């Protein structure tokens, strides 16, 4: 053992001695580099023999050495400054991340508070208000978790909670009510009146329900205070499945406002309440609604563009969005390889005001949606006490399919539509398009099954899907053609029919 100790001491002495010699050599080298007394002694010993040329060269030599010294000192200073600057930038970046996280939390809280206010405006007292994430009134909402993801945790915190909530849920055990489309309309109108003191014309309710058959996006537009938000909100209460309210903000620019985003710093996905509600819908057969409140306070084509494209695909198997680039262990069960399939039992209802603070909704959006105008306040009426109705989305779709067989648009009506299409192309350079023709075939049968008439359904679609496009034309140019179109409508459908279309065209003519 003593021999090993001697060996170890020798090794350490040799190693540390060598290290000290390196340090000492560097120190001596640096001292020799700037040893001013030695340079002065060299001048004193050799300067007496310098001639004029020697002195000039000696001075130049010393100036060069001074320049080298200054350059080295400048380089050292710059390296130190850069290191300090980099350290400060890292500190500022971390501080900025913390500030962004804090602001995100404040935005979430303020948005939820606005949702609460909107719900109260829609007719729900504050004492009865239940927040859309199910936590209840007044309960604190947790801010986004900014701690890095730990091993074994899911990066989709909210969606994983839904997995746990529905782990033992038996989809086939849920009991739904049976009712026809016309009965649903009547009962919903009476429910809104008797339970929520909201008054709607039966025609508005028929349009609203029939719109479910032809599109996933319904736009409720009109003057403020006419019940645009409360209509889908009341529908959620009627279906015993609360409607999600998403308050659109002017800053909305892309799809992350609807779905959320992946935080590269924490490795967590920041889910929105809309995504959470979409995910929940995949577990049940209930009818789900999401309100895009004041949808045109930002440009709809920016934040809803991907949804418009996906929801128009004919097969629901193709309704897939990429949330993250790849799958991780622990991801929610309905998020496969980072991809999520949109639920087939959810519809989106946008409310729109047309004023100086909003953007015009583009034709791209209108073509894919069913717009419903609510321009008058509801007139109070007496209704029998009516409770909610529990109807499945599957049964609702079955009734829409049955309506397309029972109330199929007649051949005579289709021929008239084709003639009207030719007339509009010839005189106004506009065409119906295959998309609108398909919507006619889906919407009109459902509207008839809801209690309306074929001609009234056709009148509504033609007015709001075709003639609405005239506003984008030069009205002065088409003014003289409008009277001819009104007369042609009377010739095709009868003097007493298509009154909404004729009234719209007359209003349009007055704008010139």
C-alpha positions as CSV (number, residue, x, y, z in Angstrom):
1,X,0.0,0.0,0.0
2,X,2.9,2.3,0.8
3,X,4.4,1.7,-2.6
4,X,1.1,2.7,-4.2
5,X,0.9,5.9,-2.2
6,X,4.5,6.7,-3.3
7,X,3.4,5.9,-6.9
8,X,0.3,8.2,-6.6
9,X,2.3,11.0,-5.1
10,X,4.8,10.7,-7.9
11,X,2.1,10.8,-10.6
12,X,0.4,13.8,-9.1
13,X,3.7,15.6,-8.6
14,X,4.6,15.0,-12.3
15,X,1.2,15.9,-13.5
16,X,0.7,19.0,-11.4
17,X,4.3,20.0,-12.0
18,X,3.8,19.8,-15.8
19,X,0.5,21.8,-15.5
20,X,2.3,24.4,-13.4
21,X,5.1,24.6,-16.0
22,X,2.5,25.3,-18.7
23,X,0.9,28.0,-16.6
24,X,4.3,29.5,-15.8
25,X,5.4,29.3,-19.4
26,X,2.3,31.1,-20.6
27,X,2.8,33.7,-17.9
28,X,6.4,34.2,-18.9
29,X,5.5,34.3,-22.5
30,X,2.9,37.0,-21.9
31,X,5.4,39.0,-19.8
32,X,8.1,38.7,-22.4
33,X,5.5,40.0,-24.9
34,X,4.9,43.2,-23.0
35,X,8.2,43.5,-21.0
36,X,8.6,47.2,-21.6
37,X,11.8,47.6,-19.4
38,X,13.5,45.0,-21.6
39,X,12.6,47.0,-24.7
40,X,13.9,50.2,-23.2
41,X,17.1,48.4,-22.2
42,X,17.5,47.2,-25.8
43,X,17.1,50.8,-27.0
44,X,19.7,52.0,-24.5
45,X,22.2,49.3,-25.4
46,X,21.9,49.6,-29.2
47,X,20.6,53.1,-29.8
48,X,24.0,54.7,-29.7
49,X,25.1,52.9,-32.8
50,X,22.0,53.8,-34.8
51,X,22.3,56.0,-37.8
52,X,19.5,58.0,-39.2
53,X,18.1,55.1,-41.1
54,X,18.4,52.8,-38.0
55,X,16.4,55.2,-35.9
56,X,13.7,55.4,-38.4
57,X,13.4,51.6,-38.7
58,X,13.6,51.2,-34.9
59,X,10.7,53.7,-34.4
60,X,8.7,51.9,-37.1
61,X,9.3,48.6,-35.4
62,X,8.1,49.9,-32.1
63,X,5.0,51.5,-33.8
64,X,4.2,48.1,-35.3
65,X,4.6,46.4,-31.9
66,X,2.2,49.0,-30.4
67,X,-0.3,48.4,-33.2
68,X,-0.1,44.6,-32.5
69,X,-0.6,45.2,-28.7
70,X,-3.6,47.5,-29.4
71,X,-5.1,45.0,-31.8
72,X,-4.7,42.1,-29.3
73,X,-6.3,44.2,-26.5
74,X,-9.1,45.3,-28.8
75,X,-9.8,41.6,-29.8
76,X,-9.8,40.6,-26.1
77,X,-12.2,43.4,-25.3
78,X,-14.5,42.5,-28.2
79,X,-14.6,38.8,-27.2
80,X,-15.5,39.8,-23.6
81,X,-18.2,42.1,-24.9
82,X,-19.6,39.5,-27.2
83,X,-19.7,36.9,-24.4
84,X,-21.5,39.4,-22.1
85,X,-23.9,40.3,-24.9
86,X,-24.7,36.7,-25.6
87,X,-25.2,36.0,-22.0
88,X,-27.5,39.0,-21.7
89,X,-29.4,37.9,-24.9
90,X,-30.0,34.5,-23.4
91,X,-31.2,36.1,-20.2
92,X,-33.5,38.5,-22.2
93,X,-34.8,35.5,-24.2
94,X,-35.7,33.6,-21.1
95,X,-37.3,36.7,-19.6
96,X,-39.3,37.2,-22.9
97,X,-40.5,33.6,-22.8
98,X,-41.7,34.1,-19.3
99,X,-43.4,37.3,-20.3
100,X,-45.1,35.6,-23.3
101,X,-46.3,32.8,-21.0
102,X,-47.7,35.3,-18.6
103,X,-49.5,37.2,-21.4
104,X,-50.8,33.9,-22.8
105,X,-52.3,33.2,-19.4
106,X,-53.9,36.6,-19.2
107,X,-55.3,36.2,-22.7
108,X,-56.9,32.9,-21.8
109,X,-58.4,34.3,-18.6
110,X,-59.8,37.4,-20.4
111,X,-61.2,35.3,-23.3
112,X,-63.0,33.0,-20.8
113,X,-64.3,36.0,-19.0
114,X,-65.7,37.3,-22.3
115,X,-67.2,33.9,-23.0
116,X,-68.9,34.1,-19.6
117,X,-70.3,37.6,-20.3
118,X,-71.6,36.4,-23.7
119,X,-73.3,33.5,-22.1
120,X,-75.0,35.7,-19.6
121,X,-76.1,38.0,-22.5
122,X,-77.5,35.0,-24.2
123,X,-79.9,34.6,-21.3
124,X,-78.2,32.5,-18.7
125,X,-78.0,34.1,-15.2
126,X,-74.6,34.4,-13.6
127,X,-75.7,32.2,-10.7
128,X,-76.5,29.4,-13.2
129,X,-73.5,29.9,-15.5
130,X,-71.3,26.9,-15.9
131,X,-68.1,27.6,-17.7
132,X,-67.5,25.9,-21.0
133,X,-64.6,23.8,-19.7
134,X,-66.9,22.5,-16.9
135,X,-65.1,24.0,-13.9
136,X,-68.0,26.1,-12.8
137,X,-68.5,29.8,-12.2
138,X,-65.8,31.6,-10.2
139,X,-63.4,28.7,-10.1
140,X,-59.9,29.5,-11.1
141,X,-58.8,28.5,-14.5
142,X,-55.3,27.0,-14.6
143,X,-52.8,28.8,-16.8
144,X,-50.8,27.0,-19.4
145,X,-48.2,24.8,-17.8
146,X,-44.8,26.3,-18.7
147,X,-42.7,23.6,-17.0
148,X,-40.8,21.3,-19.3
149,X,-42.5,18.0,-20.1
150,X,-41.5,15.2,-17.7
151,X,-40.9,11.6,-18.7
152,X,-44.2,9.7,-18.8
153,X,-46.3,12.9,-19.1
154,X,-48.6,13.5,-22.1
155,X,-48.0,16.6,-24.1
156,X,-51.8,16.9,-24.6
157,X,-52.9,17.6,-21.1
158,X,-56.5,18.5,-21.7
159,X,-57.1,15.8,-24.3
160,X,-55.7,13.2,-22.0
161,X,-58.1,14.4,-19.4
162,X,-60.9,13.6,-21.8
163,X,-59.5,10.2,-22.4
164,X,-59.7,9.5,-18.6
165,X,-63.2,11.0,-18.4
166,X,-64.5,8.7,-21.1
167,X,-62.4,5.6,-20.3
168,X,-65.5,3.7,-19.0
169,X,-68.1,5.4,-21.2
170,X,-70.4,3.1,-23.1
171,X,-71.4,4.8,-26.3
172,X,-74.1,2.3,-27.1
173,X,-75.8,2.7,-23.7
174,X,-76.8,6.3,-24.3
175,X,-80.6,6.7,-24.8
176,X,-81.8,9.3,-27.4
177,X,-85.3,10.7,-28.0
178,X,-87.2,10.1,-31.3
179,X,-88.7,13.1,-33.1
180,X,-89.2,14.3,-36.6
181,X,-87.5,17.3,-38.0
182,X,-90.7,19.4,-37.9
183,X,-91.3,18.3,-34.3
184,X,-87.8,19.3,-33.4
185,X,-88.4,22.8,-34.8
186,X,-91.6,23.2,-32.9
187,X,-90.3,21.9,-29.6
188,X,-87.1,24.0,-29.9
189,X,-89.1,27.1,-30.4
190,X,-91.4,26.4,-27.5
191,X,-88.4,25.4,-25.3
192,X,-86.5,28.7,-26.1
193,X,-89.7,30.6,-25.2
194,X,-90.8,28.7,-22.0
195,X,-87.3,28.0,-20.6
196,X,-85.1,30.9,-21.7
197,X,-87.6,33.7,-22.7
198,X,-86.1,33.8,-26.2
199,X,-88.5,34.3,-29.1
200,X,-87.8,33.1,-32.6
201,X,-89.9,33.0,-35.7
202,X,-90.5,29.4,-36.7
203,X,-89.0,30.1,-40.2
204,X,-85.7,31.1,-38.7
205,X,-85.6,27.8,-36.7
206,X,-86.4,25.8,-39.8
207,X,-83.6,27.5,-41.7
208,X,-81.2,26.9,-38.9
209,X,-82.0,23.2,-38.6
210,X,-82.1,22.6,-42.4
211,X,-78.7,24.2,-42.7
212,X,-77.2,21.3,-40.7
213,X,-78.0,19.1,-43.7
214,X,-76.0,20.9,-46.3
215,X,-73.0,22.4,-44.6
216,X,-70.8,22.4,-41.4
217,X,-70.6,26.2,-41.3
218,X,-73.7,28.3,-40.6
219,X,-73.4,32.1,-40.6
220,X,-75.9,34.1,-38.5
221,X,-75.8,37.7,-39.6
222,X,-77.9,40.8,-39.0
223,X,-78.1,43.8,-36.6
224,X,-76.8,43.6,-33.1
225,X,-79.3,42.4,-30.4
226,X,-81.5,40.1,-32.6
227,X,-80.4,36.9,-30.9
228,X,-77.6,35.6,-33.2
229,X,-75.5,34.2,-30.4
230,X,-78.4,33.1,-28.2
231,X,-80.0,31.0,-30.9
232,X,-77.1,28.4,-31.1
233,X,-76.6,28.8,-27.3
234,X,-80.2,27.9,-26.7
235,X,-79.9,25.0,-29.1
236,X,-77.1,23.5,-26.9
237,X,-79.4,23.8,-23.9
238,X,-82.2,22.2,-25.8
239,X,-80.0,19.3,-26.9
240,X,-78.6,19.0,-23.3
241,X,-75.1,19.5,-24.6
242,X,-73.9,23.1,-24.0
243,X,-72.6,25.0,-27.0
244,X,-69.0,26.0,-27.0
245,X,-68.5,29.8,-27.4
246,X,-65.2,30.9,-29.1
247,X,-64.8,34.7,-29.0
248,X,-63.0,35.6,-32.2
249,X,-60.3,38.3,-31.6
250,X,-58.9,40.9,-34.1
251,X,-55.5,39.3,-33.7
252,X,-56.6,35.9,-35.1
253,X,-54.4,35.1,-38.1
254,X,-54.0,31.3,-38.4
255,X,-55.4,27.9,-37.4
256,X,-53.5,27.9,-34.1
257,X,-56.3,30.2,-32.8
258,X,-58.7,27.2,-33.1
259,X,-56.5,24.2,-32.3
260,X,-53.6,25.6,-30.3
261,X,-49.9,25.2,-30.9
262,X,-46.9,23.1,-29.9
263,X,-44.5,24.8,-27.4
264,X,-41.0,23.9,-28.4
265,X,-39.6,25.1,-25.1
266,X,-41.8,23.0,-22.8
267,X,-42.6,20.2,-25.4
268,X,-46.2,20.6,-24.5
269,X,-49.2,21.3,-26.8
270,X,-51.2,24.3,-25.7
271,X,-54.8,23.1,-26.5
272,X,-57.7,25.5,-27.0
273,X,-61.1,24.9,-25.5
274,X,-62.4,24.5,-29.1
275,X,-60.0,21.6,-29.7
276,X,-60.9,20.1,-26.3
277,X,-64.6,20.2,-27.3
278,X,-63.8,18.7,-30.7
279,X,-61.9,15.9,-29.1
280,X,-64.8,15.2,-26.6
281,X,-67.2,15.0,-29.6
282,X,-65.3,12.0,-31.0
283,X,-66.5,9.9,-28.0
284,X,-70.2,10.4,-28.2
285,X,-73.1,10.6,-30.7
286,X,-74.5,13.9,-29.3
287,X,-74.9,17.0,-31.5
288,X,-72.2,19.5,-30.8
289,X,-72.1,23.2,-31.7
290,X,-69.2,25.7,-31.6
291,X,-70.0,29.4,-31.9
292,X,-67.4,31.6,-33.6
293,X,-68.7,34.8,-32.0
294,X,-68.1,38.0,-34.1
295,X,-66.3,35.8,-36.6
296,X,-65.6,38.6,-39.0
297,X,-63.8,40.8,-36.5
298,X,-60.8,39.1,-38.0
299,X,-60.4,37.7,-41.5
300,X,-62.3,34.4,-41.6
301,X,-60.1,33.2,-44.5
302,X,-57.0,33.4,-42.3
303,X,-57.9,31.4,-39.2
304,X,-60.7,29.1,-40.7
305,X,-59.2,28.5,-44.2
306,X,-58.0,24.9,-43.4
307,X,-61.3,24.0,-41.9
308,X,-63.2,25.3,-44.9
309,X,-61.2,23.0,-47.2
310,X,-61.3,19.9,-44.9
311,X,-65.0,20.1,-44.1
312,X,-65.8,20.2,-47.8
313,X,-64.2,16.9,-48.5
314,X,-66.9,14.3,-49.4
315,X,-65.6,11.6,-47.2
316,X,-65.4,12.2,-43.4
317,X,-62.4,9.9,-43.3
318,X,-60.5,12.7,-44.9
319,X,-61.4,15.3,-42.3
320,X,-58.0,15.1,-40.8
321,X,-55.7,17.9,-39.4
322,X,-52.1,17.6,-38.4
323,X,-51.6,18.8,-34.9
324,X,-47.9,17.8,-34.5
325,X,-45.4,16.3,-37.0
326,X,-45.3,12.9,-35.4
327,X,-46.7,10.7,-32.7
328,X,-45.2,10.3,-29.2
329,X,-45.9,7.7,-26.5
330,X,-48.6,9.0,-24.2
331,X,-50.5,10.9,-26.9
332,X,-54.4,10.9,-26.7
333,X,-56.0,7.8,-28.1
334,X,-57.8,9.7,-30.9
335,X,-54.6,11.5,-32.0
336,X,-52.7,9.0,-34.2
337,X,-49.2,9.9,-35.5
338,X,-49.9,13.5,-34.6
339,X,-53.1,13.6,-36.7
340,X,-56.6,14.2,-35.5
341,X,-59.8,13.5,-37.4
342,X,-62.5,16.1,-37.0
343,X,-65.7,14.9,-35.4
344,X,-68.7,14.3,-37.7
345,X,-71.2,15.4,-35.1
346,X,-70.0,19.0,-34.7
347,X,-71.2,22.1,-36.5
348,X,-69.8,25.6,-36.5
349,X,-72.0,28.7,-36.2
350,X,-70.4,32.1,-36.9
351,X,-72.1,35.3,-35.9
352,X,-71.4,38.3,-38.0
353,X,-72.0,42.0,-37.8
354,X,-71.5,44.3,-40.7
355,X,-70.0,47.6,-39.6
356,X,-66.8,49.6,-39.7
357,X,-65.1,47.4,-37.1
358,X,-65.4,44.2,-39.1
359,X,-64.1,42.7,-42.3
360,X,-66.3,41.7,-45.3
361,X,-66.8,37.9,-45.5
362,X,-65.4,36.7,-48.8
363,X,-67.3,34.6,-51.4
364,X,-65.0,31.7,-50.6
365,X,-66.6,31.5,-47.1
366,X,-70.2,32.3,-48.2
367,X,-70.1,29.7,-50.9
368,X,-69.3,27.0,-48.4
369,X,-71.7,28.2,-45.7
370,X,-75.4,28.7,-45.3
371,X,-76.0,32.4,-44.3
372,X,-79.1,33.1,-42.2
373,X,-80.3,36.7,-41.8
374,X,-81.8,37.6,-38.4
375,X,-82.8,41.3,-38.9
376,X,-85.7,41.6,-36.5
377,X,-86.2,41.1,-32.8
378,X,-88.4,38.2,-31.7
379,X,-92.0,38.9,-30.8
380,X,-93.1,37.5,-27.5
381,X,-95.7,34.7,-27.6
382,X,-97.1,32.1,-25.2
383,X,-95.8,28.6,-25.4
384,X,-96.4,25.4,-23.4
385,X,-93.8,24.3,-20.9
386,X,-91.4,22.3,-23.0
387,X,-88.3,20.4,-21.9
388,X,-85.1,19.6,-23.7
389,X,-84.8,16.9,-26.4
390,X,-82.0,14.4,-26.6
391,X,-81.4,13.6,-30.3
392,X,-78.3,11.9,-31.7
393,X,-76.3,13.3,-34.6
394,X,-76.6,9.9,-36.3
395,X,-80.4,10.0,-36.2
396,X,-80.3,13.6,-37.3
397,X,-78.3,12.6,-40.4
398,X,-80.6,9.7,-41.1
399,X,-83.6,12.1,-41.1
400,X,-81.8,14.4,-43.5
401,X,-81.1,11.4,-45.8
402,X,-84.7,10.3,-45.6
403,X,-85.8,13.8,-46.5
404,X,-83.7,13.8,-49.7
405,X,-85.8,10.7,-50.7
406,X,-89.2,11.8,-49.5
407,X,-89.0,15.5,-50.4
408,X,-86.6,15.3,-53.3
409,X,-86.4,18.5,-55.4
410,X,-88.8,18.0,-58.3
411,X,-87.7,17.6,-61.9
412,X,-89.8,20.6,-62.8
413,X,-88.1,22.8,-60.2
414,X,-84.6,21.6,-61.3
415,X,-85.5,22.5,-64.9
416,X,-86.5,26.0,-63.8
417,X,-83.3,26.3,-61.8
418,X,-81.3,25.4,-64.9
419,X,-83.2,28.1,-66.9
420,X,-82.5,30.7,-64.2
421,X,-78.9,29.7,-64.2
422,X,-78.7,30.3,-68.0
423,X,-80.4,33.7,-67.6
424,X,-78.1,34.9,-64.9
425,X,-75.0,33.8,-66.9
426,X,-76.2,35.6,-70.0
427,X,-77.2,38.9,-68.3
428,X,-74.9,39.1,-65.2
429,X,-72.0,36.8,-66.0
430,X,-72.5,34.7,-62.9
431,X,-73.1,31.0,-62.5
432,X,-74.6,28.9,-59.8
433,X,-71.8,26.4,-59.7
434,X,-71.9,22.7,-58.7
435,X,-71.4,23.4,-55.0
436,X,-74.5,25.6,-54.8
437,X,-76.5,23.1,-56.8
438,X,-75.5,20.4,-54.4
439,X,-76.5,22.5,-51.4
440,X,-79.9,23.1,-53.0
441,X,-80.4,19.4,-53.2
442,X,-79.4,18.9,-49.6
443,X,-81.0,22.0,-48.0
444,X,-84.4,22.2,-49.7
445,X,-85.6,18.6,-48.8
446,X,-84.5,19.2,-45.1
447,X,-86.3,22.5,-45.1
448,X,-89.5,20.9,-46.3
449,X,-89.2,18.1,-43.7
450,X,-88.8,20.9,-41.1
451,X,-92.2,22.2,-42.1
452,X,-91.4,24.7,-44.9
453,X,-92.2,24.6,-48.6
454,X,-90.0,23.8,-51.5
455,X,-90.5,27.1,-53.2
456,X,-89.7,29.1,-50.0
457,X,-86.5,27.0,-49.5
458,X,-85.5,27.7,-53.0
459,X,-86.3,31.4,-52.7
460,X,-84.1,31.6,-49.6
461,X,-81.1,29.8,-51.2
462,X,-81.3,31.7,-54.5
463,X,-81.4,35.0,-52.7
464,X,-78.7,34.4,-50.2
465,X,-76.3,32.2,-52.2
466,X,-76.7,33.6,-55.8
467,X,-78.2,37.1,-55.8
468,X,-76.0,38.1,-52.9
469,X,-73.1,38.0,-55.3
470,X,-74.6,40.9,-57.3
471,X,-73.3,43.3,-54.5
472,X,-69.8,42.7,-55.8
473,X,-70.8,43.8,-59.4
474,X,-71.0,47.3,-60.8
475,X,-74.6,48.1,-59.7
476,X,-74.9,50.9,-62.1
477,X,-74.0,48.5,-64.9
478,X,-76.6,45.9,-64.0
479,X,-79.4,48.3,-62.8
480,X,-81.4,48.0,-66.0
481,X,-81.1,44.2,-66.0
482,X,-82.7,43.8,-62.5
483,X,-86.2,44.6,-63.7
484,X,-85.8,41.9,-66.4
485,X,-84.7,39.4,-63.8
486,X,-87.6,40.1,-61.5
487,X,-90.0,39.6,-64.4
488,X,-88.2,36.4,-65.4
489,X,-88.6,35.1,-61.8
490,X,-92.4,35.7,-62.0
491,X,-92.5,34.0,-65.4
492,X,-90.7,30.9,-64.1
493,X,-92.1,30.5,-60.6
494,X,-95.3,32.6,-60.6
495,X,-96.1,36.1,-59.6
496,X,-96.9,35.1,-56.0
497,X,-93.6,33.2,-55.4
498,X,-89.9,34.1,-54.9
499,X,-91.0,37.2,-52.9
500,X,-87.7,37.3,-50.9
501,X,-85.6,37.3,-54.0
502,X,-87.7,40.0,-55.7
503,X,-87.6,42.2,-52.6
504,X,-83.9,41.8,-52.4
505,X,-83.4,42.8,-56.0
506,X,-85.6,45.9,-55.6
507,X,-83.5,46.9,-52.6
508,X,-80.4,46.4,-54.6
509,X,-81.7,48.6,-57.4
510,X,-82.3,51.4,-54.9
511,X,-78.6,51.4,-53.9
512,X,-77.6,52.7,-57.3
